[in-house]
Amino acid sequence: MHIVIVNRWPRFDDGVRWDNELTRYEEFIDHDAHRVSYVVDGPGARGVLVDPSRIAHLVQVEDVNNVESLRTAVLEVTAKVGPVDQLIALSEFTLEIAARVREELGLPGPDTAEVAVYRDKVRMKELLAEAGMRVPRFAACVSTEQALAFAESCGFPVILKPVDGAASIGVHRVEDASALAELLPTLDLARYEIEEFVTGEIFHVDGYADEGSGVVFQVASRYVNDCLAFGAGAPLGSVVVQRSDLRDRIEAFTQQCVSSLGMRITPFHLELFVTPDGDLVFLEIGGRVGGSEVPHLLNRVFGVNLYEVWLRNLSGESMSVPAKQGDPSGGWLVLPKPSTGAVRVVTARSMRDRVPSVWRELLPGVGEVLEPGGAYDALHSGRFILLGDDEKTVESDIHHIIENYEFEVAAV
């Protein structure tokens, strides 16, 4: 089999940063049994740690998320090595690009219609609503007039978000009609949807769907704060939910979502609301491994590396997911860096001695300069992974870190 891997993630060898350490292509894909080629960008080149002699061909482009660049690179790989049997892309932002290239070049694998059910936020809600599941009221932003009419009928606040976005990038909560009328002309409405604001706690479920859309592994977690608030400078974390009637309902809801969308041979990251009345309301789903510290926590607590399961199955192995043992908990926390501009770190005090449940922490060094921006896995003010046998204790420890972490910066 000729496998082409599209990679945009670096790996780190400083013994400190754990980002992307679970995407071990050199270990999870047999480079002797298969011809394995790579298409990478600058950061992605630092994530391919295979002996060069075992790589069939490698192409570096400026941006793997540019469809023309990716298509040209795959054509080069094909000319050098031969027809492509599997084009693998793990990043949320590359899934749709890779699907378009598959379609244009006649390659096997998920096409744009299949990928749309977990990339297009309008399409996924359409399918789930047709299946009788509760979703927020929503509409594509066809025009300014249509969006204003929807908001008038729905009531404020409303949420505007890119239909193909991730990490809450470009998401807006709009409080009234005048603010909406001012915002809409600044957006590319063809890429946006508008939906009702749902009140409730937000949970995420991370797992894996087999070839029959059966959920063979899933872990439900409750957010501490939410992703939209993180974009505005608030801490973000979550805690693994232990056995309860609510968790049973969430797991059944998850299976119904995955089945209704026909997701198969893929990890997933589902987000949902639990309303004050206890109703479950779909928020969105991604056909990829959850971000931030999620995969590292699940691997440590449950012994399941979702990247390994995904890669081995895509490369022709039949790898099953180990059964969960016991009913542990755990959690993670990201304290965002200041958004006021570049800052130099003056103080960043470890929490290990004060919070024994901290398994890993990633703190910027004194004197280090933090630039604004970056997703959940950037070098922020502080990142923590916690382990524990009781979710209430883990959540309490998360709040203790938020309230007591000593962090000082000076403007650059």
FIGULO-788898 format. One record per residue (C-alpha): residue number from 1; z, y, x. Coordinates in nm, 3 decimals, padded with zeros to 5 digits. Layout:
<rovex NUM, up Z, north Y, east X>
...
***
This chain:
<rovex 1, up 00.000, north 00.000, east 00.000>
<rovex 2, up -00.083, north 00.351, east 00.123>
<rovex 3, up 00.206, north 00.581, east 00.024>
<rovex 4, up 00.193, north 00.958, east 00.062>
<rovex 5, up 00.528, north 01.138, east 00.051>
<rovex 6, up 00.543, north 01.511, east -00.024>
<rovex 7, up 00.857, north 01.659, east 00.131>
<rovex 8, up 00.990, north 02.015, east 00.125>
<rovex 9, up 01.352, north 01.944, east 00.222>
<rovex 10, up 01.504, north 01.968, east 00.573>
<rovex 11, up 01.765, north 01.731, east 00.709>
<rovex 12, up 02.051, north 01.851, east 00.929>
<rovex 13, up 02.192, north 01.688, east 01.241>
<rovex 14, up 02.480, north 01.927, east 01.307>
<rovex 15, up 02.737, north 01.690, east 01.161>
<rovex 16, up 02.837, north 01.959, east 00.913>
<rovex 17, up 02.572, north 02.005, east 00.645>
<rovex 18, up 02.510, north 01.704, east 00.425>
<rovex 19, up 02.213, north 01.848, east 00.230>
<rovex 20, up 01.937, north 01.590, east 00.177>
<rovex 21, up 02.110, north 01.324, east 00.387>
<rovex 22, up 02.047, north 01.077, east 00.104>
<rovex 23, up 01.666, north 01.113, east 00.119>
<rovex 24, up 01.625, north 00.872, east 00.405>
<rovex 25, up 01.254, north 00.791, east 00.382>
<rovex 26, up 01.269, north 00.608, east 00.716>
<rovex 27, up 01.523, north 00.365, east 00.570>
<rovex 28, up 01.420, north 00.327, east 00.207>
<rovex 29, up 01.044, north 00.277, east 00.254>
<rovex 30, up 00.918, north 00.000, east 00.480>
<rovex 31, up 00.687, north 00.180, east 00.722>
<rovex 32, up 00.571, north -00.151, east 00.869>
<rovex 33, up 00.481, north -00.318, east 00.539>
<rovex 34, up 00.310, north -00.001, east 00.410>
<rovex 35, up 00.095, north 00.273, east 00.553>
<rovex 36, up 00.307, north 00.584, east 00.496>
<rovex 37, up 00.170, north 00.937, east 00.530>
<rovex 38, up 00.345, north 01.270, east 00.476>
<rovex 39, up 00.255, north 01.615, east 00.348>
<rovex 40, up 00.521, north 01.869, east 00.444>
<rovex 41, up 00.584, north 02.240, east 00.475>
<rovex 42, up 00.795, north 02.403, east 00.747>
<rovex 43, up 01.139, north 02.301, east 00.619>
<rovex 44, up 01.004, north 01.965, east 00.502>
<rovex 45, up 00.884, north 01.880, east 00.853>
<rovex 46, up 01.251, north 01.880, east 00.958>
<rovex 47, up 01.324, north 01.622, east 00.690>
<rovex 48, up 01.090, north 01.351, east 00.823>
<rovex 49, up 01.288, north 01.159, east 01.083>
<rovex 50, up 01.057, north 00.860, east 01.114>
<rovex 51, up 00.928, north 00.760, east 01.457>
<rovex 52, up 00.587, north 00.935, east 01.470>
<rovex 53, up 00.424, north 00.610, east 01.581>
<rovex 54, up 00.513, north 00.459, east 01.240>
<rovex 55, up 00.354, north 00.743, east 01.039>
<rovex 56, up -00.003, north 00.685, east 00.928>
<rovex 57, up -00.082, north 01.057, east 00.913>
<rovex 58, up 00.112, north 01.381, east 00.867>
<rovex 59, up -00.024, north 01.711, east 00.736>
<rovex 60, up 00.179, north 02.032, east 00.745>
<rovex 61, up 00.086, north 02.307, east 00.500>
<rovex 62, up 00.237, north 02.645, east 00.428>
<rovex 63, up 00.353, north 02.552, east 00.078>
<rovex 64, up 00.353, north 02.201, east -00.071>
<rovex 65, up 00.395, north 02.360, east -00.416>
<rovex 66, up 00.051, north 02.518, east -00.396>
<rovex 67, up -00.180, north 02.281, east -00.581>
<rovex 68, up -00.486, north 02.365, east -00.371>
<rovex 69, up -00.296, north 02.314, east -00.045>
<rovex 70, up -00.155, north 01.982, east -00.163>
<rovex 71, up -00.492, north 01.860, east -00.289>
<rovex 72, up -00.660, north 01.950, east 00.041>
<rovex 73, up -00.386, north 01.777, east 00.236>
<rovex 74, up -00.412, north 01.458, east 00.030>
<rovex 75, up -00.788, north 01.458, east 00.078>
<rovex 76, up -00.735, north 01.487, east 00.454>
<rovex 77, up -00.489, north 01.197, east 00.447>
<rovex 78, up -00.738, north 00.992, east 00.246>
<rovex 79, up -01.016, north 01.062, east 00.492>
<rovex 80, up -00.797, north 00.965, east 00.788>
<rovex 81, up -00.610, north 00.666, east 00.644>
<rovex 82, up -00.781, north 00.551, east 00.326>
<rovex 83, up -00.727, north 00.560, east -00.052>
<rovex 84, up -00.382, north 00.663, east -00.174>
<rovex 85, up -00.191, north 00.411, east -00.386>
<rovex 86, up 00.125, north 00.614, east -00.444>
<rovex 87, up 00.186, north 00.990, east -00.424>
<rovex 88, up 00.561, north 01.050, east -00.419>
<rovex 89, up 00.726, north 01.389, east -00.477>
<rovex 90, up 01.102, north 01.410, east -00.536>
<rovex 91, up 01.154, north 01.785, east -00.576>
<rovex 92, up 01.181, north 01.936, east -00.923>
<rovex 93, up 00.937, north 02.207, east -00.822>
<rovex 94, up 00.677, north 01.961, east -00.690>
<rovex 95, up 00.667, north 01.707, east -00.974>
<rovex 96, up 00.407, north 01.892, east -01.180>
<rovex 97, up 00.200, north 01.994, east -00.875>
<rovex 98, up 00.180, north 01.631, east -00.764>
<rovex 99, up 00.084, north 01.523, east -01.118>
<rovex 100, up -00.206, north 01.771, east -01.120>
<rovex 101, up -00.328, north 01.640, east -00.785>
<rovex 102, up -00.310, north 01.281, east -00.913>
<rovex 103, up -00.523, north 01.374, east -01.212>
<rovex 104, up -00.778, north 01.570, east -01.011>
<rovex 105, up -00.817, north 01.296, east -00.749>
<rovex 106, up -00.786, north 00.999, east -00.985>
<rovex 107, up -00.467, north 00.866, east -00.824>
<rovex 108, up -00.224, north 00.630, east -01.001>
<rovex 109, up 00.117, north 00.754, east -01.110>
<rovex 110, up 00.262, north 01.002, east -01.361>
<rovex 111, up 00.006, north 01.251, east -01.493>
<rovex 112, up 00.073, north 01.599, east -01.629>
<rovex 113, up 00.133, north 01.474, east -01.983>
<rovex 114, up 00.398, north 01.229, east -01.865>
<rovex 115, up 00.563, north 01.483, east -01.639>
<rovex 116, up 00.562, north 01.748, east -01.915>
<rovex 117, up 00.831, north 01.564, east -02.111>
<rovex 118, up 01.081, north 01.646, east -01.835>
<rovex 119, up 00.927, north 01.966, east -01.695>
<rovex 120, up 00.809, north 02.162, east -02.000>
<rovex 121, up 01.114, north 02.283, east -02.191>
<rovex 122, up 00.911, north 02.339, east -02.507>
<rovex 123, up 00.747, north 01.997, east -02.500>
<rovex 124, up 01.072, north 01.807, east -02.443>
<rovex 125, up 01.242, north 01.979, east -02.737>
<rovex 126, up 00.940, north 01.922, east -02.960>
<rovex 127, up 00.952, north 01.547, east -02.895>
<rovex 128, up 01.327, north 01.520, east -02.942>
<rovex 129, up 01.320, north 01.725, east -03.262>
<rovex 130, up 01.050, north 01.491, east -03.393>
<rovex 131, up 01.281, north 01.201, east -03.309>
<rovex 132, up 01.553, north 01.356, east -03.524>
<rovex 133, up 01.778, north 01.476, east -03.245>
<rovex 134, up 01.951, north 01.811, east -03.253>
<rovex 135, up 01.801, north 02.073, east -03.024>
<rovex 136, up 01.842, north 02.451, east -03.016>
<rovex 137, up 01.599, north 02.645, east -03.231>
<rovex 138, up 01.320, north 02.745, east -02.997>
<rovex 139, up 00.969, north 02.884, east -02.971>
<rovex 140, up 00.711, north 02.943, east -02.702>
<rovex 141, up 00.675, north 03.312, east -02.616>
<rovex 142, up 00.319, north 03.349, east -02.737>
<rovex 143, up 00.351, north 03.726, east -02.762>
<rovex 144, up 00.607, north 04.005, east -02.762>
<rovex 145, up 00.581, north 04.033, east -03.139>
<rovex 146, up 00.638, north 03.660, east -03.187>
<rovex 147, up 00.941, north 03.658, east -02.958>
<rovex 148, up 01.094, north 03.957, east -03.135>
<rovex 149, up 01.033, north 03.793, east -03.474>
<rovex 150, up 01.197, north 03.471, east -03.357>
<rovex 151, up 01.504, north 03.658, east -03.233>
<rovex 152, up 01.527, north 03.848, east -03.561>
<rovex 153, up 01.528, north 03.523, east -03.759>
<rovex 154, up 01.755, north 03.339, east -03.513>
<rovex 155, up 02.010, north 03.608, east -03.438>
<rovex 156, up 02.145, north 03.736, east -03.108>
<rovex 157, up 02.221, north 03.655, east -02.835>
<rovex 158, up 01.909, north 03.459, east -02.743>
<rovex 159, up 01.805, north 03.284, east -02.423>
<rovex 160, up 01.472, north 03.335, east -02.246>
<rovex 161, up 01.380, north 03.086, east -01.976>
<rovex 162, up 01.071, north 02.967, east -01.789>
<rovex 163, up 00.931, north 02.654, east -01.950>
<rovex 164, up 00.901, north 02.491, east -01.608>
<rovex 165, up 01.197, north 02.647, east -01.429>
<rovex 166, up 01.499, north 02.499, east -01.256>
<rovex 167, up 01.838, north 02.609, east -01.121>
<rovex 168, up 01.855, north 02.883, east -01.390>
<rovex 169, up 01.601, north 03.088, east -01.193>
<rovex 170, up 01.448, north 03.349, east -01.423>
<rovex 171, up 01.681, north 03.272, east -01.716>
<rovex 172, up 01.803, north 03.565, east -01.926>
<rovex 173, up 02.068, north 03.596, east -02.192>
<rovex 174, up 01.970, north 03.885, east -02.419>
<rovex 175, up 02.227, north 04.050, east -02.642>
<rovex 176, up 02.025, north 04.267, east -02.882>
<rovex 177, up 01.677, north 04.365, east -03.000>
<rovex 178, up 01.646, north 04.675, east -02.782>
<rovex 179, up 01.731, north 04.479, east -02.466>
<rovex 180, up 01.480, north 04.209, east -02.566>
<rovex 181, up 01.206, north 04.465, east -02.630>
<rovex 182, up 01.272, north 04.615, east -02.286>
<rovex 183, up 01.274, north 04.276, east -02.107>
<rovex 184, up 00.969, north 04.107, east -02.261>
<rovex 185, up 00.700, north 04.330, east -02.101>
<rovex 186, up 00.840, north 04.245, east -01.756>
<rovex 187, up 00.789, north 03.869, east -01.800>
<rovex 188, up 00.487, north 03.640, east -01.780>
<rovex 189, up 00.526, north 03.529, east -02.141>
<rovex 190, up 00.284, north 03.239, east -02.099>
<rovex 191, up 00.554, north 03.076, east -01.882>
<rovex 192, up 00.850, north 03.154, east -02.110>
<rovex 193, up 01.025, north 03.015, east -02.414>
<rovex 194, up 01.293, north 03.170, east -02.632>
<rovex 195, up 01.576, north 02.974, east -02.790>
<rovex 196, up 01.898, north 03.022, east -02.981>
<rovex 197, up 02.225, north 03.063, east -02.799>
<rovex 198, up 02.444, north 02.758, east -02.862>
<rovex 199, up 02.821, north 02.792, east -02.836>
<rovex 200, up 03.001, north 02.502, east -02.676>
<rovex 201, up 03.099, north 02.326, east -02.355>
<rovex 202, up 02.811, north 02.218, east -02.135>
<rovex 203, up 02.797, north 01.866, east -01.990>
<rovex 204, up 02.549, north 01.703, east -01.755>
<rovex 205, up 02.455, north 01.336, east -01.733>
<rovex 206, up 02.298, north 01.190, east -01.421>
<rovex 207, up 02.143, north 00.847, east -01.415>
<rovex 208, up 01.841, north 00.622, east -01.382>
<rovex 209, up 01.585, north 00.492, east -01.633>
<rovex 210, up 01.408, north 00.162, east -01.575>
<rovex 211, up 01.047, north 00.075, east -01.654>
<rovex 212, up 01.135, north 00.020, east -02.020>
<rovex 213, up 01.317, north 00.356, east -02.058>
<rovex 214, up 01.650, north 00.178, east -02.053>
<rovex 215, up 01.935, north 00.375, east -01.898>
<rovex 216, up 02.074, north 00.135, east -01.639>
<rovex 217, up 02.314, north 00.384, east -01.482>
<rovex 218, up 02.465, north 00.710, east -01.603>
<rovex 219, up 02.759, north 00.935, east -01.524>
<rovex 220, up 02.869, north 01.213, east -01.758>
<rovex 221, up 03.031, north 01.528, east -01.617>
<rovex 222, up 03.167, north 01.847, east -01.769>
<rovex 223, up 03.068, north 02.177, east -01.611>
<rovex 224, up 03.326, north 02.423, east -01.487>
<rovex 225, up 03.151, north 02.749, east -01.581>
<rovex 226, up 02.774, north 02.716, east -01.621>
<rovex 227, up 02.451, north 02.755, east -01.427>
<rovex 228, up 02.357, north 03.087, east -01.588>
<rovex 229, up 02.694, north 03.236, east -01.493>
<rovex 230, up 02.644, north 03.111, east -01.136>
<rovex 231, up 02.331, north 03.324, east -01.113>
<rovex 232, up 02.550, north 03.623, east -01.202>
<rovex 233, up 02.800, north 03.544, east -00.927>
<rovex 234, up 03.051, north 03.306, east -01.091>
<rovex 235, up 03.168, north 02.979, east -00.932>
<rovex 236, up 03.002, north 02.661, east -01.055>
<rovex 237, up 03.132, north 02.307, east -01.053>
<rovex 238, up 03.178, north 01.998, east -01.262>
<rovex 239, up 03.416, north 01.707, east -01.307>
<rovex 240, up 03.326, north 01.344, east -01.384>
<rovex 241, up 03.435, north 01.250, east -01.737>
<rovex 242, up 03.642, north 00.935, east -01.776>
<rovex 243, up 03.638, north 00.683, east -02.059>
<rovex 244, up 03.673, north 00.834, east -02.408>
<rovex 245, up 03.506, north 00.832, east -02.750>
<rovex 246, up 03.326, north 01.152, east -02.651>
<rovex 247, up 03.187, north 00.991, east -02.338>
<rovex 248, up 03.066, north 00.694, east -02.544>
<rovex 249, up 02.885, north 00.934, east -02.776>
<rovex 250, up 02.734, north 01.124, east -02.483>
<rovex 251, up 02.608, north 00.800, east -02.326>
<rovex 252, up 02.447, north 00.690, east -02.653>
<rovex 253, up 02.293, north 01.036, east -02.693>
<rovex 254, up 02.155, north 01.012, east -02.340>
<rovex 255, up 01.992, north 00.676, east -02.404>
<rovex 256, up 01.832, north 00.812, east -02.719>
<rovex 257, up 01.694, north 01.114, east -02.532>
<rovex 258, up 01.549, north 00.904, east -02.250>
<rovex 259, up 01.395, north 00.654, east -02.492>
<rovex 260, up 01.249, north 00.923, east -02.716>
<rovex 261, up 01.088, north 01.092, east -02.416>
<rovex 262, up 00.960, north 00.765, east -02.272>
<rovex 263, up 01.104, north 00.836, east -01.928>
<rovex 264, up 01.068, north 00.540, east -01.694>
<rovex 265, up 01.126, north 00.446, east -01.329>
<rovex 266, up 01.295, north 00.777, east -01.266>
<rovex 267, up 01.635, north 00.933, east -01.216>
<rovex 268, up 01.726, north 01.203, east -01.464>
<rovex 269, up 01.955, north 01.502, east -01.497>
<rovex 270, up 02.035, north 01.578, east -01.862>
<rovex 271, up 02.229, north 01.879, east -01.987>
<rovex 272, up 02.378, north 01.906, east -02.336>
<rovex 273, up 02.622, north 02.110, east -02.540>
<rovex 274, up 02.932, north 01.981, east -02.713>
<rovex 275, up 02.994, north 02.235, east -02.989>
<rovex 276, up 03.342, north 02.332, east -03.114>
<rovex 277, up 03.278, north 02.097, east -03.408>
<rovex 278, up 03.206, north 01.810, east -03.170>
<rovex 279, up 02.830, north 01.798, east -03.228>
<rovex 280, up 02.601, north 01.707, east -02.940>
<rovex 281, up 02.306, north 01.940, east -02.885>
<rovex 282, up 02.032, north 01.880, east -02.629>
<rovex 283, up 01.985, north 02.153, east -02.368>
<rovex 284, up 01.727, north 02.019, east -02.120>
<rovex 285, up 01.640, north 01.725, east -01.899>
<rovex 286, up 01.481, north 01.680, east -01.559>
<rovex 287, up 01.308, north 01.370, east -01.424>
<rovex 288, up 01.471, north 01.393, east -01.083>
<rovex 289, up 01.804, north 01.353, east -00.906>
<rovex 290, up 02.064, north 01.614, east -00.999>
<rovex 291, up 02.108, north 01.903, east -00.760>
<rovex 292, up 02.395, north 02.061, east -00.569>
<rovex 293, up 02.664, north 01.807, east -00.475>
<rovex 294, up 02.586, north 01.566, east -00.762>
<rovex 295, up 02.403, north 01.291, east -00.568>
<rovex 296, up 02.658, north 01.294, east -00.287>
<rovex 297, up 02.950, north 01.264, east -00.529>
<rovex 298, up 02.786, north 00.977, east -00.722>
<rovex 299, up 02.702, north 00.794, east -00.402>
<rovex 300, up 03.062, north 00.826, east -00.276>
<rovex 301, up 03.237, north 00.744, east -00.604>
<rovex 302, up 03.003, north 00.479, east -00.751>
<rovex 303, up 02.813, north 00.354, east -00.448>
<rovex 304, up 02.479, north 00.451, east -00.603>
<rovex 305, up 02.223, north 00.652, east -00.407>
<rovex 306, up 01.976, north 00.754, east -00.676>
<rovex 307, up 01.721, north 00.856, east -00.412>
<rovex 308, up 01.731, north 00.508, east -00.265>
<rovex 309, up 01.686, north 00.340, east -00.604>
<rovex 310, up 01.396, north 00.573, east -00.687>
<rovex 311, up 01.215, north 00.537, east -00.353>
<rovex 312, up 01.252, north 00.160, east -00.329>
<rovex 313, up 01.121, north 00.109, east -00.681>
<rovex 314, up 00.829, north 00.348, east -00.628>
<rovex 315, up 00.733, north 00.162, east -00.310>
<rovex 316, up 00.715, north -00.172, east -00.488>
<rovex 317, up 01.064, north -00.313, east -00.441>
<rovex 318, up 01.267, north -00.419, east -00.741>
<rovex 319, up 01.604, north -00.262, east -00.672>
<rovex 320, up 01.868, north -00.284, east -00.943>
<rovex 321, up 02.153, north -00.036, east -00.976>
<rovex 322, up 02.499, north -00.170, east -00.894>
<rovex 323, up 02.738, north -00.186, east -01.189>
<rovex 324, up 03.004, north 00.083, east -01.195>
<rovex 325, up 03.345, north -00.039, east -01.081>
<rovex 326, up 03.657, north 00.098, east -01.250>
<rovex 327, up 03.677, north 00.440, east -01.412>
<rovex 328, up 03.712, north 00.696, east -01.131>
<rovex 329, up 03.660, north 01.068, east -01.145>
<rovex 330, up 03.565, north 01.334, east -00.894>
<rovex 331, up 03.406, north 01.675, east -00.892>
<rovex 332, up 03.235, north 01.948, east -00.696>
<rovex 333, up 03.244, north 02.324, east -00.666>
<rovex 334, up 03.013, north 02.591, east -00.524>
<rovex 335, up 03.146, north 02.942, east -00.468>
<rovex 336, up 02.838, north 03.166, east -00.447>
<rovex 337, up 02.785, north 03.411, east -00.166>
<rovex 338, up 02.798, north 03.783, east -00.247>
<rovex 339, up 02.483, north 03.913, east -00.415>
<rovex 340, up 02.521, north 04.268, east -00.286>
<rovex 341, up 02.310, north 04.214, east 00.025>
<rovex 342, up 02.349, north 04.058, east 00.367>
<rovex 343, up 02.715, north 04.018, east 00.469>
<rovex 344, up 02.898, north 03.897, east 00.780>
<rovex 345, up 03.178, north 03.643, east 00.729>
<rovex 346, up 03.521, north 03.767, east 00.838>
<rovex 347, up 03.742, north 03.493, east 00.689>
<rovex 348, up 03.665, north 03.153, east 00.537>
<rovex 349, up 03.983, north 02.945, east 00.532>
<rovex 350, up 03.968, north 02.569, east 00.485>
<rovex 351, up 04.122, north 02.426, east 00.166>
<rovex 352, up 04.170, north 02.073, east 00.302>
<rovex 353, up 04.534, north 02.123, east 00.388>
<rovex 354, up 04.613, north 02.271, east 00.047>
<rovex 355, up 04.399, north 02.046, east -00.178>
<rovex 356, up 04.421, north 01.680, east -00.067>
<rovex 357, up 04.150, north 01.574, east -00.314>
<rovex 358, up 03.887, north 01.762, east -00.108>
<rovex 359, up 03.661, north 01.501, east 00.052>
<rovex 360, up 03.404, north 01.739, east 00.195>
<rovex 361, up 03.387, north 02.113, east 00.240>
<rovex 362, up 03.110, north 02.328, east 00.380>
<rovex 363, up 03.223, north 02.675, east 00.484>
<rovex 364, up 03.027, north 02.945, east 00.667>
<rovex 365, up 03.154, north 03.021, east 01.014>
<rovex 366, up 03.330, north 03.343, east 01.103>
<rovex 367, up 03.068, north 03.590, east 01.219>
<rovex 368, up 02.787, north 03.413, east 01.033>
<rovex 369, up 02.552, north 03.633, east 00.832>
<rovex 370, up 02.484, north 03.530, east 00.472>
<rovex 371, up 02.161, north 03.655, east 00.318>
<rovex 372, up 02.138, north 03.690, east -00.063>
<rovex 373, up 01.955, north 03.426, east -00.266>
<rovex 374, up 01.925, north 03.051, east -00.244>
<rovex 375, up 01.982, north 02.764, east -00.484>
<rovex 376, up 02.295, north 02.554, east -00.524>
<rovex 377, up 02.248, north 02.382, east -00.188>
<rovex 378, up 02.225, north 02.701, east 00.017>
<rovex 379, up 02.503, north 02.795, east 00.255>
<rovex 380, up 02.728, north 02.977, east 00.012>
<rovex 381, up 03.080, north 03.118, east 00.041>
<rovex 382, up 03.213, north 02.765, east 00.007>
<rovex 383, up 03.102, north 02.423, east -00.114>
<rovex 384, up 03.347, north 02.144, east -00.196>
<rovex 385, up 03.337, north 01.780, east -00.310>
<rovex 386, up 03.656, north 01.635, east -00.455>
<rovex 387, up 03.767, north 01.278, east -00.523>
<rovex 388, up 04.035, north 01.163, east -00.766>
<rovex 389, up 04.143, north 00.900, east -01.015>
<rovex 390, up 04.217, north 01.150, east -01.293>
<rovex 391, up 03.970, north 01.405, east -01.424>
<rovex 392, up 04.240, north 01.651, east -01.529>
<rovex 393, up 04.382, north 01.657, east -01.177>
<rovex 394, up 04.035, north 01.702, east -01.028>
<rovex 395, up 03.961, north 01.990, east -01.263>
<rovex 396, up 04.297, north 02.147, east -01.184>
<rovex 397, up 04.218, north 02.125, east -00.813>
<rovex 398, up 03.880, north 02.290, east -00.870>
<rovex 399, up 04.048, north 02.584, east -01.040>
<rovex 400, up 04.309, north 02.597, east -00.763>
<rovex 401, up 04.032, north 02.641, east -00.506>
<rovex 402, up 03.863, north 02.911, east -00.715>
<rovex 403, up 04.190, north 03.103, east -00.741>
<rovex 404, up 04.317, north 03.058, east -00.385>
<rovex 405, up 04.022, north 03.030, east -00.149>
<rovex 406, up 04.050, north 03.300, east 00.116>
<rovex 407, up 03.710, north 03.450, east 00.187>
<rovex 408, up 03.633, north 03.793, east 00.329>
<rovex 409, up 03.306, north 03.954, east 00.434>
<rovex 410, up 03.184, north 04.281, east 00.576>
<rovex 411, up 02.855, north 04.449, east 00.504>
<rovex 412, up 02.582, north 04.411, east 00.765>
***
